[in-house]
Amino acid sequence: MKKKLITDSKTRFSETVQDYDQYRPSYPLQLIDWIINTAKVKPSAVVVDLGCGTGIATRLFAARGFTTIGIDPNEDMLADATKRGGASYQKGDAQDSGLQNESVDLVISAQAFHWFNIKQTMRELKRIVRPNGFCCAFWNVREGTPFVKDYEYLLKQYSNDYQKTPKASETINIIKNFPIIKSAKEAQFSNSQEFDLAGLIGRAYSTSYIAHGVKDHDNFKQALTELFGKFKSQGKVTVVYKTLAICWKF
């Protein structure tokens, strides 16, 4: 039976939870330092991770001693995040966080802001962030190495959904030109992951455009296996990322 394409960003990641938690990259510690220094947050600060998913970024800020709250509309993602702990988690979304007015010092959004309705999200952020508080969005974006170029060719070839997925660079441009933002700062950092074959397949299936957008999963996995064989070194392939970040205040 053919799977129905799930286009709702609030539910489309339910099938990816296990792979997402296990195979998605974390974020460079230099990024976390940059955000903390840019936002000038102190240990007593309240940090909210909007669209927290399985809590990868949430736990990084909680580990720095902040009171950290992960918010996500997807109950499957939240269940996994809650199981891992490290912070508090609650159901909500970018347009309706469920938080009180001016109750947050810093809002972060990791690998999620491109899914949001930006106009409505900005209205919600302005409501919940304290005066002089900051918002920061960031993404791991694959660099165009020979391996990544061939990998992305497979994504375009096998996934009907890949080209339709909103891109980080487009979202950053919208954010920095948004009318109610007073100031914005951008930064870029290096990041990478190494995978064996199972890890590469898991990384692919951590993305919704593969989990829901591929019709021929057997041939796609075979193509990934051949790609891995072409580029592997000592049983691993490397995915190189640039981590793009933007911090802003209202």
N, C-alpha and C positions, 0 to 999 in steps of 0.2 A: 504494500500500500504506500502510495506516494505521500511524503510528509508535506503538511501545509506550511508554507513559509510564514514564519512569525515575525511581523514587522514592528510590533509594540516593544519599544526599548525597555519597558518595565518587566516584561515577561520572557523576552527572547533569550536571556542568559540562564534560564533554569536548567537546561540540559548541559550547560558547560561548567557547572559548579565545580565538580571534582577536578577536571582538567585545568580550570582557571586557577584554582587554589594551588595546584601542584606545579604548573608549568609557566604561569605568567611571570614576567620579570618583576623584581622589586625595584626600588629607586635608589639612586646614588646618595650616599650620606652627605656629599657636598651640596646636593639639592636641598636636603632637609635643613642644613646649616644656612643656606642662602635664604630660604623662606623665613626661618626664625629670625635672622638678622634683618631682613627686609621689613617684616611685620613688627619687629621689636617686641615680640611677645615674651612675657616673663613666666616662670614656672607656675604661677597661679592662673594662667590664662585658660580659657575654655576654647578648645579647638573642635570644630565639627568637620567630619569628612562626608561630603555630600556625594551620594552615589558610591558608597563605600565598597560595594561588592562583598568579597570575602574578607575584607579588612586588611589587605596588604599594606596600604599606606597608613591606615588608621593606627596600626600597631607601631609603626615607626615613630609617630608623634607621641603616642602613649608612652613609649619607651623613654622619651625625653622628659617625662614627668608632668606633662600637661593633662588636664582633665579633658579627655577625648571622647567624643560621641560619634559613632558611625551611623549614618542614615541611608537607607536604601528602600526602594519600593518592592524589591523582590524577596519574598519570604524564604526561598531556597538559599539564596546568597546570604541572607541575614542569619539563617540557621547555622551555616558553616562558619561565619564570622563569630557568632556567639559561642560556638563550640570551641573555637581557638582562643577566645577570651582576649585579655590584654586591654580591653576598653569596654565601654557600654555601647549598646546598639539598640536602635529602634526603627520602626517602620515609618517611612515618610518619603516624600520626593522633592525634587528641586523647586517645584512651584508651591509646595505646601509641606514645609519641613516639620510642622508641629511644635516649633520652638517659640519661645516668648520674644517679644520685641526687644531689640538691643541687648541680647543675652549672650552673644558670642564675640570673642576677640579675634578669631581667625577661622575662616572657612577654607578648606582645601577641597579639591576635586581631582582625583587621580584617574586618568584614562576614562573619563565619564562625561565631561562637560559638552562634548560634541553631540551627545544624545539629548541634551536638554533643550527645551523651548527657551531660548536665551532671553527674550524680552520679559517673559514671566518670571524666569529664574532671577534676573537682575532685580526685579521688584521685590522678590522674596528675600534676597540677600541684603538689600538695603534696609529691609525691615528688621532682620535679626542681628545684623552686625552692629556692634557698639560704635559710637563716634570715634573716628581715627582707627577703627579696625580694618583689617585687610582680608582680601579674598585671593586665593591662588589656585590656578588650574595647571596641571602638568600631564605630559604624555611621554611614553617611550615610543619613539618612531624609528622604524628600521632604516639603517643606512644602506646605501646602494652598493654593497659589495657584490662580487660576481655570484656568490651563493645566494644572497638576498634577491638579486635581480632574477635569477632562475626560479627561486621560490615564489616570488610575486607573479611571475609568468604563469605558474601553476594555479595560483589563486584566481587569476583572471580567467584562466582556461576552464576551471572546474566549478567556480562559484558564480552563480547568477547574481549574488548579493554583494560581492566584494566592492564593485565599482560604485555601488549606491551608498556605501557606508560613509558618513561624514568624516572629514579629515581634520587633523589637529591644526594644521597651518591656517586653514580657512576659519576655524573657530577662533584662533588667536587674533586674527585680523578683525573679526567682528567684535571681540571683547575690547580690544584697545581703541576701537573707534566708536564704542558705545557712548551715547550722549551724556549719561549721568555719571560717568566715571571721571574723576578729577585727575588722576595720575595712574600710570601703569609702568611697570618695569619688566623686562624680559631677560631670560638667561637660558643657557644651553649647557648640558653636561654629557659626559660619555658614560655608556653603560653597555653591557654585553651578557650573553648567556651561552653556555655550552650544552649540547644535547647529544645523547646517543639516539638511536633510531626511535625507540619508544618515546623518548622525550620530545623529539621533533614532531612525531605524530600527535602527541598530547598537546604540544604548543599550538599546532594547527587547529586542533579541535577545542581549544580554549576560546576560540573566536566564534562569535555568533554567525558570521557570514560563511563559515565552514560547516558548523553544526547544523545550520538550517538552509544554507544556500547551495550545497553540493547535492547533485542528483545521483552521481555514480561514485559511491564511497569506496568501493573495491578498487576501481581504477585510479582514483585519487590517491589512495594509500600506496598503491603500487608505484605511481609516479613519484611520490615522496620517497619511497624506498630507493628508487633509482637515483634520485637527486642526492640522497644521503650518500650512496655509494660513490657518486662522482666527486663529492667534496670532502668526504670524511678524512680526518687525520688523527691517527691513534684512536680510532673508534668514536670520534666526536666531530660535530660541526659547530661553528660559532655564528651566532646571530649578533651583529653589532647594532647598537641603537644610539641615537642622539636623544637625550631627554630634554624636551622643550618645556619651558615654564613661563608663565606670566602671572604677576601679582599686581593687584590694583586696589584702589580705595575710592570710596564715593565722596 
